[in-house]
């Protein structure tokens, strides 16, 4: 009968053996990814020939100076005004019902198409035609919408 194992000896790899193993793994990976590596080398060669790599290297070396310029530009009043206006506009857009916005946008598109079609005839509109147009339900609906819009906007402007 065999004697039981009482100790397990862990093989200690020498630094040379570890180096050889890593080289073998790298060699295997290079063989498996040969086509990808060739493409990558072509890309980096083209970037180098175009001077892009030199520009990137210069930007990395000058990163503190570039960051300083970016911060100076970002804190200028026009830029901060732009950011504040964009935030206000985004806040206003989030307060509007998307369905209303969609309906308004499609109405504007239809209105523009109609205006382009009717504008081609070159006829002038007289006073009586203008009064008659007020009886048109589509025009009347639009004028009513515009007046209500102006009323609501006026209430909003009254602080």
N, C-alpha and C positions, 0 to 999 in steps of 0.2 A: 504494500500500500504506500502511496506517495505521502510525503510530509506536507502539511498545510503551509500556505504562503503566509508569512508573517510580516513581510516588508515588501513595499512596492518601491522600486527605484525609479525615480523620474529621470529621464535622460536630459542632461544639461547640454544645450546646444552651445557650441562655441560661436563667437562673433563671426568667424569665417563661414561656418555652416549656415548661420542665419543670413549672411550676405549672399551666399550661393543660392539659397532657397528663394530669396527676394528677387535675385537676378533671373532665376528660372521662371518665376511667376510673371515678371515684367516681360520677359522674352515671349512667353506664351500669349500674353495679352496683346503684344505688338503684332504677333502673327495673326491672331483672331481679328484684330481691328485694323488691319493693314490699309484697307480702302478708306476708312474714316480718318486715319492718321494722315494719309496722303492728301485728302481734301483739306484737312485742318492746316497742314503745312502750306498748301497752295494759298489758302486764304490769308494766313499770316504773312506769307511772302508778298502777296499782292498789297496787303495793308502796309507793309514795310516799304515797298516800292513807291506807294502813293504818299508816303510821309506821314501816314496816320499814326503809326506806332511812335514816331518821334514826337508828334503833337501830344499824344496821350502821356508819354513819359514826361514831357515838359509840364503838362498840367498836373501830373502827380507830384512832381518836384515843387511846383508853385501852388500847391493846394491851399496853403494858408492865405496867400495873396488873393487867390481867386475867391475864396470864401469871404474875404473881407470886402472885395468889390461887389459880390453878390448881395451881401448884407447891406452895403451902402445903397445899392440900387433898390433893394426891396423895401427899405425904410423911407424912401423919398415920398413926399406928399402925394404926387399923382398915383403912385403904385398903391399906397395905403387907401387912397380914395377909391381906386378901382376895386380893391378887395372889399372895402366896406359896402360899396354899391352892389357888388355881386352877392354879398351876404344878404343885403336888404332885398334884392330882387329874388333871391332864392327863398327867403322867408315869405315874400308876397306870393310867389308861385305855389308854395306849399299850402297857403291858406285858401287857394282857389280850388273849387271842385273840378276834378279832371274832366268830368262829363261836360261841364259848362265850357271849359277851355276848348275841348274837342269840337263842340257844336259851334262855338264862336269862330274857330279856325276854319272849319269847313264852310261856314257862312261867308267869311272873308274871301275865300277862294272862289266861291260861286259868284260873289259880288264883283270881284276883279274880272272874271271871265265875262260876265254880263256887261260890265263897263267897257271892256275892250271891244266886244262885239258891237255895242251901240255907239261907241265913239267913232267907229269907222265911217258911219253914214254922213258925218259932217253937218247935220242939221242943228240949228239953234233952237233953244227952248224959250218959248214966250211965257209971259206972266200967267196967261190962262192955262197953258199946258202945265205949269208948275202947280197951280191950284188944283187942277184935275188930278195930278199925280198924287196929291195928298189923300185922295179918296181910294187910291190903290192900296189894298190890304198889305201887300209886301212892303211898300214904301212907308205906310203908316206904322207898321210894326217896327221897322228900323228906326224911324224918327222917335217913336215912343221909347224904344230901348235906349237910344242916344240921350234923350232928355232925362230918363231915369238914371242913366249912368252919370250924367253931369250933376244931377241932384245929389246922388250918393257921394260923388267925388267932392262936391262942395261941402257936404256935411263933414267929410273927412278932413278937409282943409281948414274948417272952422275949429280952432283950438281953443 
